[in-house]
Amino acid sequence: MKDEKNIETDKPHGILERRGLLEENNKKLNRIYHIATVITMLLMLWGFYKGYRLGIFTSQEKLDSFIVNLGVWGPLFFVVLQIIQVVIPVIPGGITSIAGVFIFGPLKGTIYNYVGIVTGSYINYFLARKYGIVFVEKLIGKKKLQRYTKWIHKGNKFDRFFAIAIALPVAPDDILCLFAGLVNMKLSKFTWIILFLKPWSLIAYTLGGDVLIKKILLNW
């Protein structure tokens, strides 16, 4: 049986061991993140090029034909794309959200946007809870981390700020979901806010953007 002296000397060793394991996990996750970022960027560039060649950005008829040819794989691919862009913010989420409504129409496009963004928000929440502030810093950068860190220590004030921001179409939702994980916001509260307040900002942003593109820019 270990004496008290041995027990005390074991504690720092255990803490260092756990810290080293956490740092190693963060390094691995960071490498995966950067690889996924490059792959996502290449796929998006290819997608925009393909869409341009097919003429779906300039013709309603070609767009309709493109949607029919997608079959069941089109919506699935788009939802996965939305999940990826939430977790790996290669391009602004508003662009892909508007694209969803543009391609699939207001109703289906908004539903697909909602499913993808909500799923990605949960992933961000759980990643931050598991890997902590070191991972979040690598994900969003030191400057953004410092800008939002003040909310970590505000308790219920962060919860209220989070709820209001999620309902607004211009808030940095992806970053806020990471911070919700950092402050260990209750999963039930996070779920309530994301499921019931997120649709309002999404509808305002995507439908407004769809009208802007079709009526003003493309004159459809």
N, C-alpha and C positions, 0 to 999 in steps of 0.2 A: 504494500500500500504506500502511495507516495506521501511524503511529508509536505508540510505547508510551503516550504521553501521551493521544492520542485514544482509544485502546482503554480506558484507565482511566476517562476521562470518559464513555464510552459505557455502562459497566457500571451505574452508578446510574440512568441514564435507562432502560435495559432493565428493571431491577428495578421501578422506579416504573410503567412501562408495564404490566408483567405484573400488578402489584398492583392497578392501576386497572381492568384488564380483569376480574380476579377479583371485585372489589367490585361491578362493574356486573353480572356474571353472578349474584352473590348477590342483588342487588336485584331483578332480574328473576324469579329463582326464588322470592324471598320474596313478590312480588306474586302470582305464580301460586298459591303455597301458601295465601295468605289468601283468594283467590277460590274455590279448591277447597274450603276449609274452610266457607265460607258455603253453597256449593252442597250439600255433603255434609250439613250440618246441616238444611237445608231438605228434602232428600230423606228423611232419617231421620224427621223430624217427620211428613212426609206418609205414610211407611210405617207408623209407629205409629198414626196416625189411621185409616188405611185398615184396618189389622188390627183395630183396636177396633170399627170400624163393621161389619166382616165377622163379628166375634165369635170369631175364631180363638184369642183368649187365654182364653176361658172355656168352649169346647166342643171336645171331642176330635173329634167328627164333622165339625164345620165346619173344623177344622184339617186333617183328613185330606183333605177335599174341596178345600181350598185348595192342598195339596201336589200333588194330581193335576192340578189346573188349571194349575199352574205349568209343567208339562212340562219340557223340557230347559233352558229359560231361567231357571228358578228357581235351580238350583245354580250356573249361570254368574254370575248377578247376585249371589248371595251371596258367591261366591269373590272377585269384584271388590270388593264391599263390604268384605270382610275385608282385602284388600290396601290399600284406601284408609284404613281405620281404623288400620292399622299405621303408615302413612306420615304420615297426618294424624289425630292422636289427638283427635278431636272428643269422643268418648265413650269410657269405659273399654272396652278390648278384651274383658274378661271378659263384658260384657253381650251383645255380638254373638256371642261364642263359645257362650254358653249358649243364645242364640236359635237358633243353627244346629242344635244337638242337639234343642232343643224342636220345631223345625219339621220337620227331616228325619229325626229319629230318631238313636239313639246311634251307630250305625256310620257311616252316610252323613254325618251332621252332623259327626262328628269328622274324617272324611276331608276334607270341604270346608273345615273350619276349618284343618286342617293345611296344605292346599295354599295357601290365602289368606295365612295368617300367615307361612309360610316364604317365599313370594314377596315379601311386604312387607318381611320382615327383610333379604332380599338387596338390595332397593331402598335401604333405609336405610343398609346397609353401603357400597354403592357411592356414594351421595350424599355421605356423610361423607368418603369417600376423595377424591372429586373436588373438593368445595367447601370442605372444611376446617372449622376450629373456629368461624369467623365464622357460617357457615350453621347449624351445630349450635346455637349460642347463640340465634339468632333462632328456631329451631325449638322448642327446649325451655325457653328463658328463662335468664337469667343465674344465678339461684339454683340451679337444677338442674345447670347446667353446672359451677358451683363445687363443688357437692356431690360430683360424680363425677370431677372433674378429677384428684383425687389418685391415681386408678387408672391414669391415662395413663402415669405415669413409673415404674410398678412392674414393667414387663417381663413375665416369665413369670407373675408373681403375678396380673396382670390376666387372663391366659388361663385360669388355674385358677378364679379368681373368676367369670369369664364362664361357664365350663362348669357350675359348680355352680348359679349363678343361673338359667341357662336351664332346668335340670332342675326347678326349684322353681316352683310355681304362682303365687307371689305376687311374683316379681321383675319389675322394670320392663324387660321384654325389648326394647321398642322403643328405649329410650334406650341400653341396653347394646349393641345392634347398631350404633347410631351411633358409640359409642365404640370398638367393634371396628374400624370403618372409620378412625377418627381415629388409632389406634395402628398402623395398617397390619398388622393381624393377617393371617397367611397365609390366602389364600382356601381352601386345602385344610383347614386347621384349623377355620376358621369353618364350612365346609360340614359337616365331621364333627360338630361340636357341635350345629349347628342341626338337621341331619337325624336324628341318633340320640338326642339328649337332649331336644329340644323335645317330642316326642310324650308323654313321661311327665307333664310338667306340664299339657299340654293335656288329656289323658285325665282326670287327677285333677280338674281345674278344671271342665271342661264336663260330665262325667258327674255329678260331685257337685252342680253347680248345677242340672242337669236333675232330679235326684231331689228336691232342695230345693223347686223350683218345683211339680212335678207332685204329689208325695206330701204335701207339707206346706202349701204356699200355696194350690194349686188343688184339692187332695184328689181327684186323679184315680185 
